Amino acid sequence: DGDAWAIVRAQLHRHDGDAITYVQATFGSLWDEHATDKVTFASRIGPVEGYGGNEAGLVDAEGEAVDAEASVFGERLTRERALEHALLPDFWELLDWLALQDPDIAENVAHGPAR
């Protein structure tokens, strides 16, 4: 509908030939600095020992707890809280879309594990 659905921050890394992507996404009343419904999910996409390709998994949303950032990121969810959150399906949908449609993220994800 043309409204922002989430704010995304991605970090793209290459370590010993492996491509690792960290994504944090904030959902909620994004443009209201006083809103209390904002939550931030985080994921790591990259190789996992024992698997042949990239895997996406929830991780703790990181960042220093600074009052100014609370108005932007809201509650930074731990992995455990994220697993129980009602917006988890939305986060997975967004992550899938980013891995396919965002050129930088898609390239890093496609690079995958070192061969």
Secondary structure, DSSP 8 states (H G I E B T S, - for coil): --S---EEEEEEEEETTEEEEEEEEEESSTT-TT-S--EEEEEEEEE-TTSSSEEEEEE-------HHHHHHH-EE--HHHHHH-TTHHHHHHHHHHHHHH-HHHHHHHHH-S--
